[in-house]
């Protein structure tokens, strides 16, 4: 029954978006920008949509028009001969004081302690413009954070960012080497401007039934999917391994899986095998019925673009 495998993989996708890696705020955690790439970080928010040069120069995308009373977000790509040489996502605040405060909260992980107050400038639940978009993770994330605050007092969940003036930014290494068409395909999907999923892997690698990708969501999270097929091209194994750099994040990840698996057991009478080892969560999907190689490939292609949406974009985009 392919519905079951698809459901488990979909759950993996949603949870992978809802939980991202955490690193300390030390300088060594950050991808450095060359002097040439510093131009990518700017408080000048572009007009809504795509602008700039796809061949040589700076290509930009803003999901909405500039709002001087809100947090503004946009992508910037340094293009050379039609290929991305470096990329960042910028979060522009009203002033450097706000940016510094929010950057500190994200880097030290205390952002999870913030109350969901409509008047709070930093209340992520109210600052996310992505709530109306497809594949929104905000509700899943807030549910996890709510449980974290209730059961694990004092736990911090750092999200590594850098700050320059009133701009908070994250370097997106997974865009390096991508052509403009692939960049636009991915960003338009994340932004709800398109619903056509690529028919191949864009960010990771998929060779001999093994999919790998590092630095997913603009964070230090490693994603591995191992598949096997019989001589008829029917899937016999689909194992997902997700490694996070912090055991607290892995524990929350595991708990959220456990919560979801109950629903699958009620529907199908069986549970996938779930394991937690240190910073690694492993999920063996139950395969019921004939799942073809083409169907698995389609799932992998979807995971590739969906799991590479920067976490910061889902919070503030």
NULO-106833 format. One line per field, with one value per residue (C-alpha): residue number from 1; x, y, z. Coordinates in pm, 1 decimal. Example, Ala and Ser with C-alpha at 12.3 -4.5 7.8 and 13.67 -1.06 7.14 Angstrom:
2
i [1 2]
x [1230.0 1367.0]
y [-450.0 -106.0]
z [780.0 714.0]
***
This chain:
317
i [1 2 3 4 5 6 7 8 9 10 11 12 13 14 15 16 17 18 19 20 21 22 23 24 25 26 27 28 29 30 31 32 33 34 35 36 37 38 39 40 41 42 43 44 45 46 47 48 49 50 51 52 53 54 55 56 57 58 59 60 61 62 63 64 65 66 67 68 69 70 71 72 73 74 75 76 77 78 79 80 81 82 83 84 85 86 87 88 89 90 91 92 93 94 95 96 97 98 99 100 101 102 103 104 105 106 107 108 109 110 111 112 113 114 115 116 117 118 119 120 121 122 123 124 125 126 127 128 129 130 131 132 133 134 135 136 137 138 139 140 141 142 143 144 145 146 147 148 149 150 151 152 153 154 155 156 157 158 159 160 161 162 163 164 165 166 167 168 169 170 171 172 173 174 175 176 177 178 179 180 181 182 183 184 185 186 187 188 189 190 191 192 193 194 195 196 197 198 199 200 201 202 203 204 205 206 207 208 209 210 211 212 213 214 215 216 217 218 219 220 221 222 223 224 225 226 227 228 229 230 231 232 233 234 235 236 237 238 239 240 241 242 243 244 245 246 247 248 249 250 251 252 253 254 255 256 257 258 259 260 261 262 263 264 265 266 267 268 269 270 271 272 273 274 275 276 277 278 279 280 281 282 283 284 285 286 287 288 289 290 291 292 293 294 295 296 297 298 299 300 301 302 303 304 305 306 307 308 309 310 311 312 313 314 315 316 317]
x [0.0 191.7 -20.0 157.5 510.1 411.0 260.0 568.9 791.8 562.5 589.1 966.2 953.0 735.2 939.4 1264.0 1135.9 1007.4 1335.0 1667.1 2018.9 2162.2 2514.9 2681.9 2729.2 3104.6 3264.6 3381.1 3018.0 2962.9 3038.1 3258.1 3176.3 3453.2 3484.7 3332.8 3029.0 2971.3 2756.6 2497.7 2423.1 2227.0 1937.9 1808.4 1509.9 1431.1 1085.4 857.3 951.9 1270.5 1515.4 1876.4 2096.7 2078.0 2409.9 2662.3 2581.2 2338.6 2008.9 1748.3 1408.9 1171.1 845.1 663.9 698.0 895.9 702.8 869.0 666.7 754.8 1049.2 1151.8 1322.1 1489.8 1735.0 2051.6 2262.5 2603.5 2584.7 2885.2 2827.1 2477.0 2592.0 2555.7 2889.4 2740.4 2404.8 2250.8 1909.3 1871.2 1631.5 1604.1 1479.9 1391.8 1724.9 2053.7 1943.0 1653.6 1875.7 2139.3 1882.6 1713.0 2047.0 2156.0 1829.9 1863.8 2231.0 2199.7 1872.8 1666.7 1421.9 1215.4 1147.1 963.3 594.0 353.7 247.8 84.7 273.2 613.0 839.8 1014.7 719.1 798.3 446.7 311.4 600.7 579.6 424.2 452.0 151.0 -70.2 181.8 198.0 415.9 411.5 604.9 512.5 236.7 448.8 740.2 531.9 384.2 733.4 851.6 544.4 619.9 984.0 898.7 659.2 883.1 1245.9 1296.1 1621.5 1676.9 1802.9 1782.3 2038.0 1994.7 2322.3 2291.9 2519.5 2440.5 2556.3 2382.6 2009.5 2046.5 2053.5 2173.4 2253.3 2493.5 2326.1 2606.2 2372.9 2298.3 2660.2 2696.9 2326.3 2205.3 1956.5 1670.6 1712.6 1739.3 1415.4 1240.8 1325.1 1251.9 924.7 814.0 901.2 717.2 399.9 446.2 473.9 361.3 572.5 818.0 1154.7 1200.5 1552.0 1765.8 1886.2 2065.2 2182.9 2312.9 2114.3 2325.9 2257.4 1949.5 2122.6 2028.3 2252.6 2243.8 2430.8 2351.1 1980.2 1753.7 2057.3 2170.1 2416.8 2182.5 2269.6 2002.1 2043.3 1791.7 1886.5 1666.3 1677.8 1477.5 1420.4 1475.0 1129.6 1209.6 989.8 1114.1 1220.2 1389.6 1342.3 1546.4 1585.4 1874.7 1883.8 2180.9 2162.5 2455.8 2273.5 2117.5 1838.7 1717.5 1743.9 1536.2 1261.4 1275.8 1235.6 946.1 762.5 805.4 669.7 363.8 298.5 358.8 61.4 -167.6 -3.0 -40.6 -410.7 -459.1 -239.2 -196.6 182.7 452.1 770.8 1089.5 1216.9 1552.9 1735.0 2111.6 2283.6 2232.2 2087.4 1728.2 1662.9 1325.8 1263.9 945.4 703.7 660.1 317.3 234.9 429.4 618.3 800.9 1137.9 968.0 744.6 1041.0 1235.4 946.0 949.0 1325.3 1296.7 1029.1 1235.0 1535.5 1377.1 1144.7 1407.5 1645.1 1411.5 1602.3 1450.0 1486.9 1276.5 995.9 1004.1 1033.5 973.2]
y [0.0 298.6 535.8 414.9 468.0 805.1 898.8 804.3 989.7 1291.5 1282.1 1269.2 1572.1 1778.3 1695.1 1762.7 2112.4 2161.5 2069.6 2211.6 2186.7 2387.6 2519.3 2754.7 3118.9 3087.3 3232.8 2888.7 2787.3 3031.8 3014.5 3319.8 3566.3 3690.7 4068.5 4017.5 3841.6 4101.6 4289.5 4014.2 4145.8 4469.4 4643.3 4761.2 4531.4 4471.1 4491.8 4191.6 3904.9 3845.3 4119.8 4153.6 3957.2 3581.8 3568.6 3793.2 4004.5 3985.1 3801.2 3873.9 3747.9 3911.2 3734.6 4063.9 4439.9 4626.6 4695.2 4940.7 4806.1 4440.9 4208.4 4190.9 3892.2 3834.4 3603.5 3727.5 3519.8 3609.2 3482.9 3416.5 3297.7 3184.9 2980.9 3070.1 3136.6 3216.7 3296.1 3437.5 3495.9 3837.1 3927.9 4306.9 4463.3 4823.3 4900.5 4745.6 4723.1 4496.0 4294.5 4245.0 4135.8 3889.5 3752.8 3688.2 3510.6 3289.4 3210.8 3129.2 2942.6 3154.6 3243.7 2940.3 3108.3 3399.1 3428.6 3428.3 3790.9 3979.4 4292.6 4125.5 4238.5 3903.3 3668.6 3427.4 3288.5 3628.6 3733.1 3440.1 3548.2 3190.4 3062.5 3070.4 2890.8 2527.8 2304.0 2556.1 2431.7 2698.0 2506.1 2191.9 2393.0 2579.0 2251.7 2114.9 2430.7 2435.2 2081.6 2174.0 2465.1 2251.7 1950.1 2062.0 2379.6 2555.5 2382.6 2613.5 2547.8 2765.7 2865.1 3001.9 3340.4 3637.2 4004.6 4318.7 4642.8 4588.1 4274.2 3916.3 3672.3 3307.7 3186.5 2920.3 2691.3 2444.7 2696.9 2712.4 2568.8 2586.3 2746.9 3031.8 2814.2 2567.5 2849.4 3002.8 2665.4 2595.9 2943.2 2972.0 2638.7 2746.8 3074.7 2917.1 3067.2 2727.4 2371.6 2188.7 1962.0 1904.7 1567.0 1528.5 1606.9 1969.1 2011.1 1667.9 1357.8 1047.2 758.5 383.1 423.5 637.0 1001.4 1230.1 1599.5 1812.7 2154.3 2113.3 2407.4 2634.8 2453.6 2182.2 1886.3 1571.7 1373.8 1021.5 796.0 438.3 240.1 -109.1 -270.5 -626.4 -746.9 -622.9 -268.9 -287.5 -113.2 -345.1 -89.4 279.8 398.5 762.0 871.1 1228.8 1355.1 1675.2 1837.4 1845.6 1564.9 1788.6 1854.0 1482.3 1398.1 1639.0 1500.2 1146.3 1242.4 1409.4 1097.1 884.5 1103.8 1073.1 697.7 631.0 760.6 533.9 232.9 305.4 327.6 42.4 -183.5 -158.4 88.4 180.3 104.2 419.3 455.5 733.2 710.1 1020.6 1289.4 1052.9 951.5 652.8 563.6 243.3 291.8 1.6 -95.0 -243.4 -327.7 -264.1 65.4 117.5 277.7 562.9 633.1 633.6 862.3 1106.8 1110.4 1169.8 1460.8 1618.8 1571.3 1730.9 2067.2 2076.9 1997.1 2259.7 2550.1 2767.9 2742.1 3116.3 3174.6 2965.1 3169.0 3517.3 3495.3]
z [0.0 -125.6 84.0 396.5 267.6 128.4 462.0 657.8 414.6 430.0 808.2 775.6 547.9 780.3 1087.4 909.2 843.6 1193.6 1361.0 1257.2 1381.2 1660.8 1691.3 1927.1 1848.5 1803.6 1492.8 1381.9 1333.1 1049.9 680.5 614.7 338.4 112.2 62.1 -282.3 -133.0 138.9 -112.5 -63.7 286.1 263.8 437.7 98.3 52.8 -317.1 -469.8 -442.8 -672.0 -869.9 -960.2 -1066.8 -1303.1 -1359.5 -1548.1 -1374.5 -1072.0 -781.7 -823.6 -554.7 -448.2 -198.6 -104.1 -40.3 -69.6 195.2 516.1 753.0 1045.6 998.0 957.6 589.8 430.5 95.4 -81.6 -253.8 -493.7 -636.2 -995.0 -1218.0 -1574.3 -1481.4 -1181.0 -813.0 -644.5 -303.5 -147.3 168.8 314.7 479.4 759.4 781.6 1104.5 1188.3 1353.1 1464.2 1828.2 1735.2 1503.0 1771.7 2028.5 1794.8 1669.1 2027.1 2103.3 1797.0 1852.7 2222.6 2179.5 2418.0 2140.2 2246.9 2580.3 2418.6 2497.3 2204.0 2258.7 1973.4 2079.0 2097.5 1814.0 1826.3 1864.4 1585.6 1582.4 1483.3 1260.4 1022.3 694.4 570.5 761.2 452.3 233.8 142.1 358.1 643.9 946.9 1198.4 1376.1 1403.2 1534.5 1791.5 1912.7 1966.0 2138.5 2361.9 2471.3 2521.5 2746.1 2947.5 2997.2 2963.2 3159.6 3077.9 2744.0 2470.9 2097.4 1915.6 1552.4 1408.9 1239.8 1172.8 1212.8 1035.9 1127.2 1116.4 904.1 1029.9 766.2 700.8 431.7 216.0 101.2 -71.0 -347.1 -457.6 -807.4 -894.9 -1216.6 -1208.2 -1335.4 -1048.0 -794.6 -916.4 -922.7 -557.8 -421.0 -612.3 -467.2 -113.3 -165.6 -301.1 -647.6 -815.6 -750.0 -1005.9 -824.5 -999.8 -1166.9 -1027.8 -724.5 -710.3 -376.6 -262.6 -438.7 -530.8 -654.6 -651.5 -435.1 -169.9 -117.6 88.7 168.0 419.3 564.6 508.6 593.3 591.9 905.1 997.0 960.7 765.3 584.3 448.0 274.1 184.9 -51.1 -197.5 -476.8 -595.2 -950.4 -1045.6 -935.1 -623.8 -309.7 -26.6 200.0 277.1 575.2 675.8 898.4 1024.5 1224.4 1426.2 1607.3 1940.2 2144.0 2273.9 1920.5 1843.6 2152.0 2050.3 1698.6 1831.3 2058.4 1773.2 1560.7 1844.8 1865.5 1492.7 1477.0 1701.7 1426.9 1170.3 1397.3 1444.1 1069.2 949.1 1252.7 1242.3 1337.5 1153.4 1345.0 1516.6 1692.6 1875.7 1917.1 2047.7 1786.3 1526.0 1458.0 1230.5 1080.7 883.2 683.0 664.0 301.5 235.9 -122.8 -441.6 -427.9 -756.0 -812.3 -995.8 -696.6 -458.9 -691.9 -691.0 -310.7 -303.2 -546.4 -327.1 -11.6 -177.1 -253.3 46.9 309.7 174.8 241.3 491.8 836.7 886.3 574.9 719.5 1039.1 894.2 518.2]
***
